[in-house]
């Protein structure tokens, strides 16, 4: 999820390489245009490659190989170019470590691919050869996408999903960049759209006009190459709040610097502008690709600010990189926070522990707080958790991570490194999904099929038509690794009706609401009853391994306006 969309959050992208001189890929000496190519490649790398391979090029754990001083880059030049234009799968060895994953072809034309390769080669000590666009063209002809045009065709927007009964679905707006969140002004007239690297757009719903109001450089003190923005909220004073994660190369341990920005002014159109730093903390940067960081933030009915802080590990591993910290989780990761938005020096109050990566959370009509969280690379179910706020002086409840996943017994060892819980430790079980949808083989589970990556979460309330009112809608981003039984998981929106049993356990009756979506990452329900679905990208499955381009916003509205209270 993203989250770190697994990140939650994320592009399967280029593993750039340089091809051999025999393929006409390299000049014997650098051309006058090499410096310009490297600069163009840097911009493209940050946009298309950095989430997986990291801004530093050092890769992510066992999933995404390093590009920094890569022996594979130097030894496999032709295969490398083939990876970017045709995709790559199967086992490879990079710097003495084995990787066995999948990477789709990347939507870059021949010149852009050459630019990215030149950036990677000449920035991270991967040789001195210069990649030419002509070499990319030649190798592309031998792949499943023999021309760039055919690759582009694979990245077209997919057909709209079938509308549920009583509702209509339409394409509302195509986005210029990858976006992670939607926030609204409460009147149904304007949305705010958060980009993954700090841009915020104002979307006039009547004109369907998208206008940037905040850009990366407005977030003072942050380096553009190391910023991830995953949370956006609008308060009662029409101020935007933005969560930011930044990798900072501190010593002796690299830090994930967590910041919350708050806007301080409004422009002539009433849009919030001029974000200023409101809160900052940090902890050792995560092991491998699992630094989920802070993501969702929302205001509760109590006026307090609630924040999700994701895990820094996959399943509690300590890692072996001496500069990343070998402590597994920290006191403020894999948890939920509460902060006083009026405080000059806000302090973190941890209200729940053991929640791996709650990309979203929300309240039902009775004020009950629920989170949706994606699980580990092990085939454990993804969770929906009910959070009970601790009473003064009480410790927050623990929801299991990294000791227990879903409702499997705590004795189950998901990994050799799974830590052992202390004697008598009690874990709150997730919501039990009784189906019929969102589960595997029709068997009840807690809570969703593995690797489906639940993301955006909204409560419909009483105004929506039956059978969708007083229910949660949850968008599932979709699997980023092969899912259970070889079937794709997610790429949909589910509708959950919750009930609480006499023993206190929450259960859900779940039905499919929308399916075959382009990785829905957030949902927003306006005051006038319209649901907006934010698609992160365009492919509607994992199996096709199609390239990634920015997604769109879909609108779902009741056909009978009176049913929505309009």
N, C-alpha and C positions, 0 to 999 in steps of 0.2 A: 503497500500500500503502500506505495506509495508508501515513507513515510517511511520518509521516508519512505511513500507512498511507498512500498518496499523498495519502501518506497516505492507505496503505496507510492513509488511515487514514481511508473518510471519507464525510461526508454531502454529498449534493448538495442544497442547501437554499435557503431563501428569499432572494429579492432584494426586500426590502420597499420599498413605495412608498406614497404618500398619494394618494387619489383626489380628484377635483375636488369643489368645494362643490356643484355641480349634481347629483352622485350622492349627496347627503346624507351625504358622508363626513366633512365637517369642519364644525365650529361656527365662527361668526364670532369668537368669543372662547373661550379655554380653559374647559372645564368644571371644577367642583370635583374631579372624579375623575381629571383628567389625570395628576397626579403619581403616583397609585396605578397607573394604567395603564402609565406609563413604567417604574416599578419592576418590575411583573410582566413587562413586555416585556423588560427586561434579563435576567432569569433565563431566559426562554424563548429569547432570542437566544443566550446562552452555550451552552445545551443543544442547539439545533437549527441554528444558523447560523454559529458562530464558526470552525469548522474550515475552511470554504471562504472566507468573507468576512473571516476573522480577527477576533480580539477587538477590534482597533482599528477595524474597519470599512473598512480600506484595500484589501481584496481581495487577490488572488493572481495576479500576473503577467498572462499573456494568457488565463487560464482563468476566473477569478471576478472580476466587476467590483467596483469600490469602492463602498461605501455612504457613505463619508465625503465630505461636500460634493459629492454626486452631482448633476450637471446633469440626468441622465436621471430621477432621482427627482422632481425639481421640475417637469420639462417633460412627463412622461408619467404622470400620476397614475392614470388608470383602467387603463392597460396594466399599471401596477405592481401594483395589487391583483390583477389577473387572473393575474399571474405566480405569486403565492403560492398562489392557490386552484385554478388550472388548469394551472400549468406555463408554461414559456417556452422557445422555440427560435428559431433564426435570428439574423441579424446585428443587433447594436445598437451604438450609440456612446455611451460614457460618458466624460465629461471629456476628449474629444478622442481617445479610443482605441477601436478597434473590437474587439468581442467576438463570437464566433460559436460558441456552445455550446448545451447543453441543460440545462434545470433542471426536475425533476419538481414536481408539486404537493406542497405540504408538509402534513403531518398535524397541522394546527392548526385548532381550531374557529374560528368567526367572531370571538368575543371575543378569543381568543388571538392571532389574526392581527392584529386591530386593536391589541392591546397591543404586539406586536413592531414594527409600523409606527410607532406613537407613540414607542417607544424610539429607533428609527433616525432619525426625523425630528427629534426634539427634542434628541438627543445630539450629532449630527454636522452641525448647521447645514444642515438640508434643508428649511427653511421653518417656518411656525408653525401650520399646519393641524392639526386634531385628527381622527384617523380614528375613525369610529364602526362598531360591529359591524354595524349595519343596512346600511351601504354594502358591507361585505364579503359579507353575505348576498345582496344584490341582484346583485352581480357574479358570485358563485359560480354563480348560477342559469343564467348564460349559458355556462358552461364544460362540459367533458366530465364533470365531477363536480358536478352541479347541487346536491347536498347534501353536507354533511359526512359523513353516514352512508355515502354511496356512496364517498367517498374512503377512509373507514376500511375499507370492504369490500375495497378494492384493496390494503390493507396487511395482510390476514390472513396468518397463517402458512400456508405452502405445504405440500402433501402430503409425507410422508416419502419420501426417496429409496429406490430399490430396493436391497435388501440384497445384498451380494456372496454368492456360494455359501459355505455353511458359517458365515455370520455373520447376526446379527439386528440391526436398527436400530430404535431407539425414541426418542421425545422424552423427555428426562430432566427438563429444567427450563426455564421461560420466565424471561427476565431482566428486571429493572426498569429497566435502563439499558444503554447501549452499552458493551460490554466488549472488551478487546484481548488479554488473556492468561489462560492457565491455568497453575497450578503445583500440584504435588502433594506429599504427605508421604511418598511412597514405599511406603505400605501399602495404598493403595486405599480408605482410609476417609474421606479428606477432600481436597477441592480448594480452592484459593484462586483467586479470580476478580478480575482487575484491571479497573477501569473506566477510561475514557479520560481522566478528569480527576481521578484520584488516589484514588478509593474502592477499597477492597479488601474483598471478601466472603469469609467462610468458608462452604464448602458441605459440609455433613454428607451424605455419599453414602448412608448407610443411611436417613436421615430425609428426604432431599431438601430440606433446610432451608438457606436462605441467610441469613447473618447478617453485617451490616457490622461489620468490626473496625478498619478504618482509614478515616478520612475526610479530605477535602482539607485541612482546617484542622490536621490532625496533622502535615502536612509543613511544618514551621516555615520562615518566611521567603519563602514562595511566594505570589504573588497568584493567586487562583482564576481570574481572567479570562485568564490567560496561562500555563496549565499543560497539558502533554500527557504522559501516562504510557503508555509502550508496552512496558515490559519488567518482568518479574516472575520471580524465582527463589527457591527455597528451599534453604538449605544444610544441611549435616549436623547443625548445632546447632538446626535448625528456626527459623532466622531468615529473614525475607523481605528480599529486596533489590529495590529499585524504581528504574527509570530515569525521570528527569524532564527535560523540556525546557521552558524558559520564555523567552519574549521579554521582554527588558529594554530599556527606552528609554534606553540610555546614549548619551553623546556622545563623539566625533563620529559613531560608528557604533553602530547598534542591535546588541545582543548576543543570540545564542542561548546562554542559560546552561544548561549541562548538569550535572545533579546525579545522584548515586546515594545513595539512602537505605537504611539498614539498621535493622531493628527491634532493640530492646534488651531487651524484656521479653516475658512471656507472660501471658495472662489465665488465669482459673481453669479454662477449658476447653482450655488448652494452645495457644491461638491466639497467634501472634506479634503484638505491639503496640508502640507507642511508637517509631515510626521516627525516627532521627536522621541528620543529614547526615554522610555518610562521605567523599564525593568531590565536587569541583566543578571545572569548567573552563568555557571558553566560546570563542566565535569569532563573527565578524560574521554577523548573521542572514541567512538564505538569500535568494536572488533569487527573486521571484515566489512560487509555491506550493511550491517545492522544498526547503524546509528540513526534511529528513527527520529530522534529529536522531539521538539515540541511541535504540535500541529494545531488541532482544533482549540478554539477558545470561544466561550459563550457567557452571557450574563444570565445568572439565575434570578428567580423571583425575589430572592433575598437581596438583590442588588450587587452581589459579589461576582467576581470574575472567576470562572472555572477554566482550567487549562489541562490538556492532555499531554503528558510527557512520556514518550515511547521508550522502549528498551534500547540499550546500547549493545545487546547481544542477540543471537538467534535463540539460544536456549540456556543462557547462563554460563557459556564458556568463558574462560579467562584469556584465551588468545596467547600468541607467542611473540607479538611485536613489542619490544621494550619501550617504545615511545607512545603506546596507546593505553597503557594501564592494564593490569592483569587482575582486576578485582570483580569481574562479572558486572553485576548491576550496582548502582550507587543508591543513596538514600532518596534521590529525587528523580530517578529514572523508573520506567515501567510503573507509573503511578498517575494519580489524578491530583491536581492542585486546586486550592482555592486561595484567591488573593483579594485584598481590599482595594478596589479601584480608586478610592479617595486617599489612599495612604501616600505620603511623600516618599517613604522608604518601604515599599511593600515587602512583606515576608511570606515565604511559601508555607502554607498549611497543607500537608499531605492528607487527603481525605480517603484515599483508597490505594492499596498496593497490589502488586502481582498482576497487573493488567498489561499485557505485552506491548500492544501498540494500538491504542484506541484512536483511530483516525477520526472518528466522529462520536459525538454523544449528544443526547437531548433528553428532554423531560416529556412524560406523557401528560394527559389532561388532569391527573391528580397530583402532579408534582414529583412523580417518581423518576429518578435519574437512571438512564441506561446508556451503556457504551457499546460500540461494536468494534471488535479488535481482530486483526489478522494474526494467524498463528505461525509456527516455525516451519522450516523446510521439511521437518518430519511430518508425516501424514496425519497430523492432529487436526481436529475440527477447529474452525474459526469461531470465536466466542461473541455472544451478546451477554453483557454482565449488568446486573442490577446493583447499583451502588447505594449503600446505606450510609448516610453522613454520620460520622462519629460524634458522640456526645462529648461535652467538655471533659477533658481529663482521660478520655478513652482512646486507645490505639485504633487506628483505622483498620477496617477489615482487609483480609488478604484474599486475593482471587486466584492464587495458585502459581503464577509464573515466577521463576522458571522450574518449580518443583513438580507442578502438575498442570497438564493441559486438558482443556474441556472437562469431561467428568470421568476420565480414566482414573484408575486408582493411583494414589500418590506413590505406590511402590513400583509403578511402571517406569522403566528406564528408557526414555526416548533416545538418549544419547549416552555414550560412555561417560561423558562429562556432566550428566544431569546431577545437580547438587542434591544432597539429602536434606529434607526439611527437619527442623528441630522437633524433638519429641512433643507430642500434643498440639502441634501446629494445626489450626483449623483453616480450611479453605472454603470460600463461598462458591457454590457450584453455579455455572452459567445457566442462562435460560435454556430450557429443553425445547427443542423444535420437534413438534409432532407431525410436521409436514402438512400436506403432501409434497411440498416443494422446498427447495433449498437444502436438501439432504441427499445422501447416497443410498441407492437401492431401497428407498422407501422406509428406511429404518430410522426411528427417532434418534436425534443426536444433539449434542450441545456445542455449537448451535447450528452452524452452517457447514456445507461440504468443504473439505480441506482445500486450501490455496485459493478460495474464491474471493478473498480480500474485500470484506465489507467496508464500505466507505461512507458516503453521505447518508444522513439519517434525519428524517422529519416526522412530525406527528401531525396527522391530518385533521384531528378535531371533529367537531360536530357538523361542519358545513359541507363536507364532501358527501357525495351521494353514496348510498349503500351499493356494494358491500365494503367500501373502503374507508368509511368514517371511523373515527376513534381507533386508529391503527397507526402503526409505524410503517413507513416506507423506507427501505434501505437499498441503496445502490451497491452492487458488488463489482468492483473494478475488474476482476478476473485474474486467472492464474498467470504467473510469470515463470513458472517451471512446470514440467509435465505433471498433470493432476492424477488423482486416483483413477484406476481402471482406464487410463488413456483418454478420458473424456475431459473436454474443457469445463471449467467451473467458473461461475460468475457471468460477467458480461450482461447483467440484467438488473432489474429492480424487483424486489419482493415486497409483499404486503403481509404484515404480521399483526394478528390480533392476540393480545396477551391476556393471560389470566393467572391468578395466584392460587395455588392449591392450599389446602388446609395445613399442610406441613411447611408452608412458607415458600416453596419452590415455584418459580415463575415458569410457565409453559407458553408456547406460541403455536397457534394455528397459522400456517404459512402457505400463501399461494403466490404464484408468479403474477407479476403486475405488468412488466415490460421485459422483453427478451431480445437478444441479438443486438446489444448496444455496443458502442465504441468505447469501452472501459469507462462507465459512469463513475465519476470521482466525487461528485457532490450533488445535492438536491436542495432546492429552495422553494418553499411554498409561500405565496404572497397573500396579503390580506384579502384580495379579491378572489381567492380560490384557484389561482393558476399555479401549477407545478412546473418548475424549470429544472431540467436535467442537464448537468454539465458533463459532456463527453470529453475525456482527456485526449483521445485520438480517434482513428477511424476504423481499424480492423475490429471485427466483432467476434473473433476467436483467437486462440493461441496457435492452433494447429497450422493455420495457413502461413504463419511466419511472414506475413506481409509487412512492408515498411511502415514507419510511423510518421504521421504528419499531425499538426494541431487539429483538435476536434471542433465541436460545435455545441450550441445550446439548443435543446429541444423544449418545446412547450406542450404541456398536457393540460387540457381544460375540460370541465364538465360541458357536455352538449346541452343539457338543460341548465340554464344559468340560475334558475330559482333554486335548484338543488344545492348550489354552492353559496346560497345566501346573497346573491347579487341583485 
